[in-house]
Amino acid sequence: MIETPYLLFLGDAPDQLAAKVAQGIKDWRPEHAVGQLRLEGCGADVGLSDMTLAQGLEAGAKTLVIGVANRGGMISDTWKAVLVEALEMGYDLASGLHNLLRDEGDLAAAAMANGQTLFDVRIPSVAYPIANGEKRTGKRCLAVGTDCSAGKMYTALAIDAEMRERGMKSTFRATGQTGILITGGGVPLDAVIADFMAGSIEYLSPDNDADHWDLIEGQGSLHHMSYSGVSLALIHGGQPDALILCHEPTRTHMRGLPGRALPTLQHARDTAMAMALDANPNAKMVGISVNTQHLSLEDAEAYLAKVEAEMGLPAVDPFRQGAGRLVDALAAV
């Protein structure tokens, strides 16, 4: 098990979205985060106290968590001196990047020399089956998006929290590195061999009580040229009874693809539903989750009202307003 609490390493993240791992931990498991460590030129800030490695240890930190999710998932050479120093000072290291800590010779040597542990959470630990498409008991909700990093994980976590507060049966099912670091388990879906991705989601969300909801963490977007495969695997493996469409309205292009515009909400809904109905003929789109963090409260409320009128579905920002209306919609499924 990864020892807590964490010092969150933001490195030289160019913007806030690049630090989404650290932001997710800070927002959903604040008791696990003592502070943040940023390098010169870092463009992200998750709102924790800036600390040196020594200050983190004084605050009780046990593990330095790489809180950055950069394109390609690479360990930057500019981070290496800090990561090696952390191991020498007694920190464990944890990372959800594709570029594994254990494959970096200098980090592996420093960990061995100092008796510390490297945690690569993006390594599948199970021999997942190939999906069979058989119907499972229980209920499942999947968040899909117009783009990646649009609020799918936050939506599922907010719904899970609201369901638990109401005494409903629910489980958040993590499918990415941030969710795994928050909850302690899940499937690192984008590291699973392609033929087994849908099967890994069947494994993650097995038979359950008829009134139990699995809130499956969404990944990528069916419309994103880089990450559409994981999105389709989630739909086919999850066989969702309900879908929630997630959107961030201030973006001018797809994340990491400057020349490609986001789909309209209507097109994203129709595409997701076409795939979902293949997996589950009774699937329904039940709500729209909008990430309004870059809008004023007045502009956010106006935008949500406009989306709700156009789409005919409850439109909310579950992190800003609470997930109550989304849970109401799910309870009616």
Contacts in CASP RR format, 6 or more apart in sequence:
PFRMAT RR
TARGET T0000
AUTHOR 0000-0000-0000
METHOD contacts of the structure
MODEL  1
MIETPYLLFLGDAPDQLAAKVAQGIKDWRPEHAVGQLRLEGCGADVGLSD
MTLAQGLEAGAKTLVIGVANRGGMISDTWKAVLVEALEMGYDLASGLHNL
LRDEGDLAAAAMANGQTLFDVRIPSVAYPIANGEKRTGKRCLAVGTDCSA
GKMYTALAIDAEMRERGMKSTFRATGQTGILITGGGVPLDAVIADFMAGS
IEYLSPDNDADHWDLIEGQGSLHHMSYSGVSLALIHGGQPDALILCHEPT
RTHMRGLPGRALPTLQHARDTAMAMALDANPNAKMVGISVNTQHLSLEDA
EAYLAKVEAEMGLPAVDPFRQGAGRLVDALAAV
1 184 0 8 1.000
2 63 0 8 1.000
2 65 0 8 1.000
2 92 0 8 1.000
2 94 0 8 1.000
2 119 0 8 1.000
2 121 0 8 1.000
2 181 0 8 1.000
2 184 0 8 1.000
3 62 0 8 1.000
3 63 0 8 1.000
3 92 0 8 1.000
4 31 0 8 1.000
4 32 0 8 1.000
4 62 0 8 1.000
4 63 0 8 1.000
5 31 0 8 1.000
5 32 0 8 1.000
5 33 0 8 1.000
5 34 0 8 1.000
5 59 0 8 1.000
5 60 0 8 1.000
5 61 0 8 1.000
5 62 0 8 1.000
5 63 0 8 1.000
6 25 0 8 1.000
6 32 0 8 1.000
6 33 0 8 1.000
6 34 0 8 1.000
6 61 0 8 1.000
6 62 0 8 1.000
6 63 0 8 1.000
6 64 0 8 1.000
6 65 0 8 1.000
6 94 0 8 1.000
7 33 0 8 1.000
7 34 0 8 1.000
7 35 0 8 1.000
7 36 0 8 1.000
7 37 0 8 1.000
7 51 0 8 1.000
7 53 0 8 1.000
7 56 0 8 1.000
7 59 0 8 1.000
7 61 0 8 1.000
7 63 0 8 1.000
7 64 0 8 1.000
7 65 0 8 1.000
7 91 0 8 1.000
8 22 0 8 1.000
8 25 0 8 1.000
8 26 0 8 1.000
8 33 0 8 1.000
8 35 0 8 1.000
8 36 0 8 1.000
8 37 0 8 1.000
8 46 0 8 1.000
8 48 0 8 1.000
8 65 0 8 1.000
8 67 0 8 1.000
9 22 0 8 1.000
9 36 0 8 1.000
9 37 0 8 1.000
9 64 0 8 1.000
9 65 0 8 1.000
9 66 0 8 1.000
9 67 0 8 1.000
9 68 0 8 1.000
9 79 0 8 1.000
9 82 0 8 1.000
9 83 0 8 1.000
10 19 0 8 1.000
10 22 0 8 1.000
10 36 0 8 1.000
10 37 0 8 1.000
10 38 0 8 1.000
10 39 0 8 1.000
10 42 0 8 1.000
10 44 0 8 1.000
10 45 0 8 1.000
10 46 0 8 1.000
10 67 0 8 1.000
10 68 0 8 1.000
11 37 0 8 1.000
11 38 0 8 1.000
11 39 0 8 1.000
11 42 0 8 1.000
11 68 0 8 1.000
11 76 0 8 1.000
11 78 0 8 1.000
11 79 0 8 1.000
11 82 0 8 1.000
12 38 0 8 1.000
12 39 0 8 1.000
12 40 0 8 1.000
12 41 0 8 1.000
12 42 0 8 1.000
12 43 0 8 1.000
12 76 0 8 1.000
12 78 0 8 1.000
12 79 0 8 1.000
13 19 0 8 1.000
13 38 0 8 1.000
13 42 0 8 1.000
13 43 0 8 1.000
13 44 0 8 1.000
13 67 0 8 1.000
13 68 0 8 1.000
13 70 0 8 1.000
14 43 0 8 1.000
14 44 0 8 1.000
15 43 0 8 1.000
15 44 0 8 1.000
16 23 0 8 1.000
16 43 0 8 1.000
16 44 0 8 1.000
16 45 0 8 1.000
17 149 0 8 1.000
17 255 0 8 1.000
18 44 0 8 1.000
18 68 0 8 1.000
18 69 0 8 1.000
18 70 0 8 1.000
19 44 0 8 1.000
19 46 0 8 1.000
19 67 0 8 1.000
19 68 0 8 1.000
19 69 0 8 1.000
20 69 0 8 1.000
20 149 0 8 1.000
20 178 0 8 1.000
21 65 0 8 1.000
21 66 0 8 1.000
21 67 0 8 1.000
21 68 0 8 1.000
21 69 0 8 1.000
21 96 0 8 1.000
21 177 0 8 1.000
21 178 0 8 1.000
21 181 0 8 1.000
22 33 0 8 1.000
22 36 0 8 1.000
22 44 0 8 1.000
22 46 0 8 1.000
22 65 0 8 1.000
22 67 0 8 1.000
22 68 0 8 1.000
23 44 0 8 1.000
23 46 0 8 1.000
24 46 0 8 1.000
24 153 0 8 1.000
24 154 0 8 1.000
24 178 0 8 1.000
24 179 0 8 1.000
24 182 0 8 1.000
25 32 0 8 1.000
25 33 0 8 1.000
25 65 0 8 1.000
25 67 0 8 1.000
25 178 0 8 1.000
25 181 0 8 1.000
25 182 0 8 1.000
26 33 0 8 1.000
26 46 0 8 1.000
26 47 0 8 1.000
26 48 0 8 1.000
27 154 0 8 1.000
27 319 0 8 1.000
28 157 0 8 1.000
28 182 0 8 1.000
29 182 0 8 1.000
33 48 0 8 1.000
34 48 0 8 1.000
34 49 0 8 1.000
34 51 0 8 1.000
34 56 0 8 1.000
34 59 0 8 1.000
34 60 0 8 1.000
34 61 0 8 1.000
35 48 0 8 1.000
35 49 0 8 1.000
35 50 0 8 1.000
35 51 0 8 1.000
35 56 0 8 1.000
35 59 0 8 1.000
35 61 0 8 1.000
36 45 0 8 1.000
36 46 0 8 1.000
36 47 0 8 1.000
36 48 0 8 1.000
36 49 0 8 1.000
36 50 0 8 1.000
36 51 0 8 1.000
37 50 0 8 1.000
37 51 0 8 1.000
37 52 0 8 1.000
37 53 0 8 1.000
37 56 0 8 1.000
37 64 0 8 1.000
37 82 0 8 1.000
38 44 0 8 1.000
38 45 0 8 1.000
38 50 0 8 1.000
39 78 0 8 1.000
39 79 0 8 1.000
39 82 0 8 1.000
51 59 0 8 1.000
53 64 0 8 1.000
53 82 0 8 1.000
53 85 0 8 1.000
53 86 0 8 1.000
53 89 0 8 1.000
53 91 0 8 1.000
54 89 0 8 1.000
57 89 0 8 1.000
57 90 0 8 1.000
57 91 0 8 1.000
61 91 0 8 1.000
62 91 0 8 1.000
62 92 0 8 1.000
63 91 0 8 1.000
63 92 0 8 1.000
63 93 0 8 1.000
63 94 0 8 1.000
63 119 0 8 1.000
64 83 0 8 1.000
64 86 0 8 1.000
64 91 0 8 1.000
64 92 0 8 1.000
64 93 0 8 1.000
64 94 0 8 1.000
65 93 0 8 1.000
65 94 0 8 1.000
65 95 0 8 1.000
65 181 0 8 1.000
66 75 0 8 1.000
66 79 0 8 1.000
66 93 0 8 1.000
66 94 0 8 1.000
66 95 0 8 1.000
66 96 0 8 1.000
66 97 0 8 1.000
68 97 0 8 1.000
69 96 0 8 1.000
69 97 0 8 1.000
69 149 0 8 1.000
69 177 0 8 1.000
69 178 0 8 1.000
70 76 0 8 1.000
70 97 0 8 1.000
71 256 0 8 1.000
72 98 0 8 1.000
72 99 0 8 1.000
73 97 0 8 1.000
73 98 0 8 1.000
73 99 0 8 1.000
74 97 0 8 1.000
74 98 0 8 1.000
74 99 0 8 1.000
75 83 0 8 1.000
75 95 0 8 1.000
75 97 0 8 1.000
75 99 0 8 1.000
75 101 0 8 1.000
75 104 0 8 1.000
75 107 0 8 1.000
80 104 0 8 1.000
80 106 0 8 1.000
80 107 0 8 1.000
83 93 0 8 1.000
83 107 0 8 1.000
83 110 0 8 1.000
84 106 0 8 1.000
84 107 0 8 1.000
84 110 0 8 1.000
86 93 0 8 1.000
87 93 0 8 1.000
87 107 0 8 1.000
87 110 0 8 1.000
87 111 0 8 1.000
87 114 0 8 1.000
87 116 0 8 1.000
88 110 0 8 1.000
88 113 0 8 1.000
88 114 0 8 1.000
90 114 0 8 1.000
90 116 0 8 1.000
91 116 0 8 1.000
92 116 0 8 1.000
92 117 0 8 1.000
92 118 0 8 1.000
92 119 0 8 1.000
93 101 0 8 1.000
93 107 0 8 1.000
93 111 0 8 1.000
93 116 0 8 1.000
93 117 0 8 1.000
93 118 0 8 1.000
93 119 0 8 1.000
94 118 0 8 1.000
94 119 0 8 1.000
94 121 0 8 1.000
94 181 0 8 1.000
95 101 0 8 1.000
95 118 0 8 1.000
95 119 0 8 1.000
95 120 0 8 1.000
95 121 0 8 1.000
95 122 0 8 1.000
95 177 0 8 1.000
96 120 0 8 1.000
96 121 0 8 1.000
96 122 0 8 1.000
96 177 0 8 1.000
96 180 0 8 1.000
96 181 0 8 1.000
96 188 0 8 1.000
97 122 0 8 1.000
97 177 0 8 1.000
98 122 0 8 1.000
98 190 0 8 1.000
98 191 0 8 1.000
100 120 0 8 1.000
100 122 0 8 1.000
100 123 0 8 1.000
101 107 0 8 1.000
101 108 0 8 1.000
101 111 0 8 1.000
101 118 0 8 1.000
101 119 0 8 1.000
101 120 0 8 1.000
102 108 0 8 1.000
102 118 0 8 1.000
102 120 0 8 1.000
107 118 0 8 1.000
108 118 0 8 1.000
110 116 0 8 1.000
111 117 0 8 1.000
111 118 0 8 1.000
121 177 0 8 1.000
121 180 0 8 1.000
121 181 0 8 1.000
121 188 0 8 1.000
122 176 0 8 1.000
122 177 0 8 1.000
122 188 0 8 1.000
122 190 0 8 1.000
122 191 0 8 1.000
123 188 0 8 1.000
123 191 0 8 1.000
124 187 0 8 1.000
124 188 0 8 1.000
124 191 0 8 1.000
124 192 0 8 1.000
124 200 0 8 1.000
126 187 0 8 1.000
126 200 0 8 1.000
126 203 0 8 1.000
128 187 0 8 1.000
128 192 0 8 1.000
128 196 0 8 1.000
128 199 0 8 1.000
128 200 0 8 1.000
128 203 0 8 1.000
129 196 0 8 1.000
129 199 0 8 1.000
129 202 0 8 1.000
129 203 0 8 1.000
130 195 0 8 1.000
130 196 0 8 1.000
130 198 0 8 1.000
130 199 0 8 1.000
131 198 0 8 1.000
131 199 0 8 1.000
131 201 0 8 1.000
131 202 0 8 1.000
131 236 0 8 1.000
131 237 0 8 1.000
132 199 0 8 1.000
132 202 0 8 1.000
133 198 0 8 1.000
133 202 0 8 1.000
133 236 0 8 1.000
133 237 0 8 1.000
133 239 0 8 1.000
133 279 0 8 1.000
135 239 0 8 1.000
135 280 0 8 1.000
136 202 0 8 1.000
136 205 0 8 1.000
136 206 0 8 1.000
136 207 0 8 1.000
136 208 0 8 1.000
136 239 0 8 1.000
137 207 0 8 1.000
137 208 0 8 1.000
137 209 0 8 1.000
137 210 0 8 1.000
138 207 0 8 1.000
138 208 0 8 1.000
138 209 0 8 1.000
138 210 0 8 1.000
138 211 0 8 1.000
138 212 0 8 1.000
138 213 0 8 1.000
138 214 0 8 1.000
139 210 0 8 1.000
139 211 0 8 1.000
139 212 0 8 1.000
139 213 0 8 1.000
139 214 0 8 1.000
139 241 0 8 1.000
139 242 0 8 1.000
139 330 0 8 1.000
139 333 0 8 1.000
140 205 0 8 1.000
140 213 0 8 1.000
140 214 0 8 1.000
140 216 0 8 1.000
140 238 0 8 1.000
140 239 0 8 1.000
140 240 0 8 1.000
140 241 0 8 1.000
140 242 0 8 1.000
141 156 0 8 1.000
141 159 0 8 1.000
141 213 0 8 1.000
141 214 0 8 1.000
141 215 0 8 1.000
141 216 0 8 1.000
141 240 0 8 1.000
141 241 0 8 1.000
141 242 0 8 1.000
141 243 0 8 1.000
141 244 0 8 1.000
141 286 0 8 1.000
141 330 0 8 1.000
142 216 0 8 1.000
142 218 0 8 1.000
142 234 0 8 1.000
142 235 0 8 1.000
142 238 0 8 1.000
142 240 0 8 1.000
142 242 0 8 1.000
142 243 0 8 1.000
142 244 0 8 1.000
142 276 0 8 1.000
143 151 0 8 1.000
143 152 0 8 1.000
143 153 0 8 1.000
143 155 0 8 1.000
143 156 0 8 1.000
143 216 0 8 1.000
143 217 0 8 1.000
143 218 0 8 1.000
143 243 0 8 1.000
143 244 0 8 1.000
143 245 0 8 1.000
143 246 0 8 1.000
143 289 0 8 1.000
144 152 0 8 1.000
144 218 0 8 1.000
144 221 0 8 1.000
144 222 0 8 1.000
144 231 0 8 1.000
144 234 0 8 1.000
144 235 0 8 1.000
144 243 0 8 1.000
144 244 0 8 1.000
144 245 0 8 1.000
144 246 0 8 1.000
144 268 0 8 1.000
144 272 0 8 1.000
145 152 0 8 1.000
145 218 0 8 1.000
145 220 0 8 1.000
145 221 0 8 1.000
145 222 0 8 1.000
145 231 0 8 1.000
145 245 0 8 1.000
145 246 0 8 1.000
145 247 0 8 1.000
145 268 0 8 1.000
145 272 0 8 1.000
146 221 0 8 1.000
146 223 0 8 1.000
146 245 0 8 1.000
146 246 0 8 1.000
146 247 0 8 1.000
146 248 0 8 1.000
146 262 0 8 1.000
146 263 0 8 1.000
146 265 0 8 1.000
146 268 0 8 1.000
147 220 0 8 1.000
147 221 0 8 1.000
147 223 0 8 1.000
147 224 0 8 1.000
147 247 0 8 1.000
147 248 0 8 1.000
147 251 0 8 1.000
147 254 0 8 1.000
147 255 0 8 1.000
147 262 0 8 1.000
148 219 0 8 1.000
148 220 0 8 1.000
148 221 0 8 1.000
148 224 0 8 1.000
148 226 0 8 1.000
148 227 0 8 1.000
148 254 0 8 1.000
148 255 0 8 1.000
149 220 0 8 1.000
149 248 0 8 1.000
149 255 0 8 1.000
150 221 0 8 1.000
150 246 0 8 1.000
150 247 0 8 1.000
150 248 0 8 1.000
150 291 0 8 1.000
151 246 0 8 1.000
151 248 0 8 1.000
151 289 0 8 1.000
151 291 0 8 1.000
152 217 0 8 1.000
152 218 0 8 1.000
152 219 0 8 1.000
152 220 0 8 1.000
152 246 0 8 1.000
152 289 0 8 1.000
153 176 0 8 1.000
153 178 0 8 1.000
153 179 0 8 1.000
153 217 0 8 1.000
153 218 0 8 1.000
154 291 0 8 1.000
154 318 0 8 1.000
154 319 0 8 1.000
155 244 0 8 1.000
155 246 0 8 1.000
155 289 0 8 1.000
155 318 0 8 1.000
155 323 0 8 1.000
155 326 0 8 1.000
156 172 0 8 1.000
156 173 0 8 1.000
156 215 0 8 1.000
156 216 0 8 1.000
156 217 0 8 1.000
156 218 0 8 1.000
157 172 0 8 1.000
157 182 0 8 1.000
157 215 0 8 1.000
158 318 0 8 1.000
158 319 0 8 1.000
158 322 0 8 1.000
158 323 0 8 1.000
158 326 0 8 1.000
159 170 0 8 1.000
159 213 0 8 1.000
159 215 0 8 1.000
159 244 0 8 1.000
159 318 0 8 1.000
159 323 0 8 1.000
159 326 0 8 1.000
159 327 0 8 1.000
159 330 0 8 1.000
160 170 0 8 1.000
160 171 0 8 1.000
160 172 0 8 1.000
160 215 0 8 1.000
161 323 0 8 1.000
162 318 0 8 1.000
162 322 0 8 1.000
162 323 0 8 1.000
162 324 0 8 1.000
162 326 0 8 1.000
162 327 0 8 1.000
163 169 0 8 1.000
163 170 0 8 1.000
163 213 0 8 1.000
163 215 0 8 1.000
163 327 0 8 1.000
163 330 0 8 1.000
164 170 0 8 1.000
166 327 0 8 1.000
168 211 0 8 1.000
168 213 0 8 1.000
168 327 0 8 1.000
168 331 0 8 1.000
169 208 0 8 1.000
169 209 0 8 1.000
169 211 0 8 1.000
169 212 0 8 1.000
169 213 0 8 1.000
170 212 0 8 1.000
170 213 0 8 1.000
170 214 0 8 1.000
170 215 0 8 1.000
171 208 0 8 1.000
171 212 0 8 1.000
171 213 0 8 1.000
171 214 0 8 1.000
171 215 0 8 1.000
172 179 0 8 1.000
172 183 0 8 1.000
172 215 0 8 1.000
172 217 0 8 1.000
173 186 0 8 1.000
173 187 0 8 1.000
173 204 0 8 1.000
173 205 0 8 1.000
173 214 0 8 1.000
173 215 0 8 1.000
173 216 0 8 1.000
173 217 0 8 1.000
174 180 0 8 1.000
174 182 0 8 1.000
174 183 0 8 1.000
174 184 0 8 1.000
174 185 0 8 1.000
174 186 0 8 1.000
174 187 0 8 1.000
174 217 0 8 1.000
175 186 0 8 1.000
175 187 0 8 1.000
175 188 0 8 1.000
175 189 0 8 1.000
175 201 0 8 1.000
175 204 0 8 1.000
175 216 0 8 1.000
175 217 0 8 1.000
175 218 0 8 1.000
175 219 0 8 1.000
175 230 0 8 1.000
175 234 0 8 1.000
176 186 0 8 1.000
176 187 0 8 1.000
176 188 0 8 1.000
176 189 0 8 1.000
176 190 0 8 1.000
176 217 0 8 1.000
176 219 0 8 1.000
177 188 0 8 1.000
179 185 0 8 1.000
179 186 0 8 1.000
179 217 0 8 1.000
180 186 0 8 1.000
180 188 0 8 1.000
186 204 0 8 1.000
187 200 0 8 1.000
187 201 0 8 1.000
187 203 0 8 1.000
187 204 0 8 1.000
189 197 0 8 1.000
189 200 0 8 1.000
189 201 0 8 1.000
189 219 0 8 1.000
189 230 0 8 1.000
189 233 0 8 1.000
189 234 0 8 1.000
190 219 0 8 1.000
190 227 0 8 1.000
190 230 0 8 1.000
192 200 0 8 1.000
194 229 0 8 1.000
194 233 0 8 1.000
197 229 0 8 1.000
197 230 0 8 1.000
197 233 0 8 1.000
198 233 0 8 1.000
198 236 0 8 1.000
198 237 0 8 1.000
198 238 0 8 1.000
199 233 0 8 1.000
199 237 0 8 1.000
200 233 0 8 1.000
201 216 0 8 1.000
201 233 0 8 1.000
201 234 0 8 1.000
201 236 0 8 1.000
201 237 0 8 1.000
201 238 0 8 1.000
202 237 0 8 1.000
202 238 0 8 1.000
204 216 0 8 1.000
205 214 0 8 1.000
205 216 0 8 1.000
205 237 0 8 1.000
205 238 0 8 1.000
208 214 0 8 1.000
213 330 0 8 1.000
216 234 0 8 1.000
216 238 0 8 1.000
216 240 0 8 1.000
218 231 0 8 1.000
218 234 0 8 1.000
219 227 0 8 1.000
219 230 0 8 1.000
219 231 0 8 1.000
219 234 0 8 1.000
220 227 0 8 1.000
220 228 0 8 1.000
220 230 0 8 1.000
220 231 0 8 1.000
221 227 0 8 1.000
221 228 0 8 1.000
221 231 0 8 1.000
221 254 0 8 1.000
221 268 0 8 1.000
222 228 0 8 1.000
222 231 0 8 1.000
222 232 0 8 1.000
222 268 0 8 1.000
222 271 0 8 1.000
222 272 0 8 1.000
222 275 0 8 1.000
223 254 0 8 1.000
223 262 0 8 1.000
223 263 0 8 1.000
223 267 0 8 1.000
223 268 0 8 1.000
223 271 0 8 1.000
224 231 0 8 1.000
224 254 0 8 1.000
224 255 0 8 1.000
224 257 0 8 1.000
225 254 0 8 1.000
225 257 0 8 1.000
225 260 0 8 1.000
226 256 0 8 1.000
226 257 0 8 1.000
232 275 0 8 1.000
235 272 0 8 1.000
235 275 0 8 1.000
235 276 0 8 1.000
235 279 0 8 1.000
236 275 0 8 1.000
236 278 0 8 1.000
236 279 0 8 1.000
237 279 0 8 1.000
238 279 0 8 1.000
239 279 0 8 1.000
239 280 0 8 1.000
239 283 0 8 1.000
240 276 0 8 1.000
240 279 0 8 1.000
240 280 0 8 1.000
240 283 0 8 1.000
241 280 0 8 1.000
241 282 0 8 1.000
241 283 0 8 1.000
241 284 0 8 1.000
241 333 0 8 1.000
242 283 0 8 1.000
242 284 0 8 1.000
242 285 0 8 1.000
242 286 0 8 1.000
242 329 0 8 1.000
242 330 0 8 1.000
242 333 0 8 1.000
243 272 0 8 1.000
243 273 0 8 1.000
243 276 0 8 1.000
243 283 0 8 1.000
243 284 0 8 1.000
243 285 0 8 1.000
243 286 0 8 1.000
244 285 0 8 1.000
244 286 0 8 1.000
244 287 0 8 1.000
244 288 0 8 1.000
244 289 0 8 1.000
244 326 0 8 1.000
245 265 0 8 1.000
245 268 0 8 1.000
245 269 0 8 1.000
245 272 0 8 1.000
245 285 0 8 1.000
245 287 0 8 1.000
245 288 0 8 1.000
245 289 0 8 1.000
246 288 0 8 1.000
246 289 0 8 1.000
246 290 0 8 1.000
246 291 0 8 1.000
247 262 0 8 1.000
247 265 0 8 1.000
247 268 0 8 1.000
247 288 0 8 1.000
247 289 0 8 1.000
247 290 0 8 1.000
247 291 0 8 1.000
247 307 0 8 1.000
248 290 0 8 1.000
248 291 0 8 1.000
248 294 0 8 1.000
249 290 0 8 1.000
249 291 0 8 1.000
249 292 0 8 1.000
249 295 0 8 1.000
249 303 0 8 1.000
250 294 0 8 1.000
250 295 0 8 1.000
251 262 0 8 1.000
252 261 0 8 1.000
253 259 0 8 1.000
253 260 0 8 1.000
253 261 0 8 1.000
253 262 0 8 1.000
254 260 0 8 1.000
254 261 0 8 1.000
254 262 0 8 1.000
263 271 0 8 1.000
265 288 0 8 1.000
265 307 0 8 1.000
265 310 0 8 1.000
265 311 0 8 1.000
266 310 0 8 1.000
266 311 0 8 1.000
269 285 0 8 1.000
269 311 0 8 1.000
272 285 0 8 1.000
273 283 0 8 1.000
273 285 0 8 1.000
276 283 0 8 1.000
277 283 0 8 1.000
284 333 0 8 1.000
285 313 0 8 1.000
286 313 0 8 1.000
286 314 0 8 1.000
286 326 0 8 1.000
286 329 0 8 1.000
286 330 0 8 1.000
286 332 0 8 1.000
286 333 0 8 1.000
287 311 0 8 1.000
287 313 0 8 1.000
287 314 0 8 1.000
287 315 0 8 1.000
287 326 0 8 1.000
287 329 0 8 1.000
288 307 0 8 1.000
288 308 0 8 1.000
288 311 0 8 1.000
288 313 0 8 1.000
288 314 0 8 1.000
288 315 0 8 1.000
288 316 0 8 1.000
289 315 0 8 1.000
289 316 0 8 1.000
289 317 0 8 1.000
289 318 0 8 1.000
289 326 0 8 1.000
290 300 0 8 1.000
290 303 0 8 1.000
290 304 0 8 1.000
290 307 0 8 1.000
290 315 0 8 1.000
290 316 0 8 1.000
290 317 0 8 1.000
291 317 0 8 1.000
291 319 0 8 1.000
292 299 0 8 1.000
292 300 0 8 1.000
292 303 0 8 1.000
292 304 0 8 1.000
292 317 0 8 1.000
292 320 0 8 1.000
293 317 0 8 1.000
293 319 0 8 1.000
293 320 0 8 1.000
295 303 0 8 1.000
300 317 0 8 1.000
300 320 0 8 1.000
304 315 0 8 1.000
304 316 0 8 1.000
304 317 0 8 1.000
305 315 0 8 1.000
307 315 0 8 1.000
308 314 0 8 1.000
308 315 0 8 1.000
313 329 0 8 1.000
314 325 0 8 1.000
314 326 0 8 1.000
314 328 0 8 1.000
314 329 0 8 1.000
316 322 0 8 1.000
316 323 0 8 1.000
316 324 0 8 1.000
316 325 0 8 1.000
316 326 0 8 1.000
318 324 0 8 1.000
318 326 0 8 1.000
END
